[in-house]
């Protein structure tokens, strides 16, 4: 077929590749949802998906702000968090929620129920004092009137609210108001701040989310997610980080960083993408140079790579038709094809070079390459396909799809290397595109001396293997996902800070209960488990002793009856404003004398600053009375704020009980599902990334509730599932490969000889890993099926060529060892670039692939030929 229609084959292959490439670029999607990597039919994943649907996405980013554990540090951290939150809340299309504090209003109308009985009585007395003030205020609310009423309060003429405990809130509110007045008079009205509070009453009773040891302030940020992009939170993360950096510049003495599971995942994806890009560039350049040196020029390597690109494009088309999308694992199939698929072409081209070197014309050389190398390529390719198809049907959907795409891609590589590549070689040979001089055939005759004494060679390697055996027993598996991340990442460093310096955890398990009584029983049971840390539930927002507190509040709201909260504000009159400011200054000066006598230096400084601001306002109005109009915006904001505050005060005094239905939606949605069930969040004690602690934590929770779910459960189960899938795939691959080899030869000895490089290579790999401290992990374990494929492939080609040898002909005088060695080297170079990766998981993958390829290469290039030579001596050849 190749001889008759080479141009037709090439045109059809290229056109099909072009059609596949274009259609894939237009319609092939990326599914970057990690939840879709696991079968939704698995019980643990099914529960996780149902929990997310019921309670919504609660996978937060965490901004960790360090306080140093001091009061001044806490104040700075609170300012930092407030500034950052204001920036983030301006873009709800990128940030869904920001939680870092909670005010009295955030708690909803039932906030008073959280106070103690004594605190509640004090508040009721305060409300009684404010009742008459409210009636007076709403008869004609305005800026001047507020200042006059405040002056009365400060002097003790307006009621009993001039107590010492009221000093800080009153002074804070006054300072905010007079500061706004000063700014408006000096710079003009701020119409953009029309809805902003001027007294800060909405921040009354503000509680910030400090950790129990007060060393950290935690901000929880819920980002928008886009699962159609590889970087699910890319835009949100970029915005949050830029806002965080701007806030850092404004507060240079505050240390803060961003972490959390979605941030770690995004950083991991970004790091691995960069690392794989660099590794790909290194491998392409180095492999290309090696090809050109061994294949004598650039054309033959280009033909191999062109055939490979055709196969890759066909694979994209196949993926579009069968799956419609790539997931976070199957997307790496291209790297796999570069590492394995190109090997098929190497064998074809090397045999073609050998044939032309012996004097054959291009047609004969292509036929020689296909007839003698094609069966070995097919057999080697079939074993590689087994390594990938072995995961088909597994419940780890991500790996199963990678197996389907990767295995089918290898089949396409076989087709391309057995049709498109020889067709291009034939066309190039017929048209004399290759250099006129015959290429030198690359051989390795010096290796004949190395294996000339096979018994000695085998004994030396047996002794070395025995000496390294302790390393074999040390080889292990590291489940810790944090150990895979790049060192020095902010997200990793602050994850460690959270683990070491707080009771917080970015992971929490979830249990659900149908009613409040069962929630209460569950919490009591969980508190007795040593591995359980924080327990968060709806009871955080359901106060105790509600009957007693309702009795205290009974009828108190009547003090505000008859007030019209929508009364129109009074007109601004410059003289009235000046007069009210002068009255305020007079009251503040009286207060100054009392503070001076009491030796209250800090309070005295606050009052003095306020007097200076008020005096500045008077000066500006007297110099230019028309600037008083600039205060219209301040007065409107003041009136609106007090109206809403008095209305809210009346509302909270009317509350008699607090149930889940009474809570604000932003609180209720955290713990109450769409079906009415209640969520209990359970955080572990200690480092949840430690797999032993994670296993113990989940085991303890399952004793309480076998259907517990959440990130810890999903991570534990998916990690174990991935490991089991890899082990099953490795075992199944070896079984299938052995069966295929036996069916090919119907000879047990053939199977054992072919597997020698693989068995020796994997055993030595485990020994080296144990001696060097390199462990298997969830990022590098897929190396084993790949190593099985390339290890068997080398044995197949060596054994096939050995059987072809004529009397007196030596294996290392042929091109096969160079072709096999080149195949191993391309794999080592392709994955070797990962050794430079910042991502420790990828670096370990590169390490295992390089070491494993090297050990399999030694097994193939030395051990197997030594066994061949020993067999020859036994048979007397």
Secondary structure, DSSP 4 states (H G I P E B T S, - for coil): -TTT-HHHHHHHHHHHHHHHHHHHHHH-EEE--GGGGS-TTSHHHHHHHHHHHHH-----EEEEEE-TTSHHHHHHHHHHHHHHHHHHTT-TTTEEEEESEE-TGGG-GGGGGGS-HHHHHHHHHHHHHHHHHHHHHTTS--HHHHHHHHHHHHHT-S-S---GGGHHHHHHHHHHHHHHHHHHHHH---GGGTTS-SS-GGGTT-EE-B-TTSSEEEEEEEE---TTSSSTTHHHHHHHHHHHHHHHHHTTT--EEEESHHHHHHHHHHHHHHHHHHHHHHHHHHHHHHHHHHTTSSHHHHHHHHHHHHHHHHHHHHHHHHTSEEETTGGGHHHHHHHHHHHHHHHHHHHHHHHHHTT--HHHHHHHHHHHHHHHHHHHHHHHHHHHHTTTT-S-HHHHHHHHHHHHHHHHHHHHHHTHHHHHHHHHHHTT-S-SSPPPPP--TTHHHHTSSHHHHHHHHHHHHHHTHHHHHH--EE--GGGGSPTT-HHHHHHHHHHHH-S--S--EEEEESSHHHHHHHHHHHTT-TTEEEEE-GGGGS-S-HHHHHHHHTTGGGGGTT--TTPPPPPP-HHHHHHHHHHHHHHHHHHHHHHHHHT-HHHHHHHHHHHHHHHHHHHHHHH-GGGGGGGHHHHHHHHHHHHHHHHHHHHHHH-----GGGS-HHHHHHHB-TTS-EEEEEEESS-TTSHHHHHHHHHHHHHH-TT-EEHHHHHHHHHHHHHHHHHHHHHHHHHHHHHHHHHHH--HHHHHHHHHHHHHHHHHHHHHHHHHT--EETTTTTHHHHHHHHHHHHHHHHHHHHHHPPTT--GGGSSHHHHHHHHHHHHHHHHHGGGG-SSHHHHHHHHHHHHHHHHHHHIIIIIHHHHHHHHHHHHT-
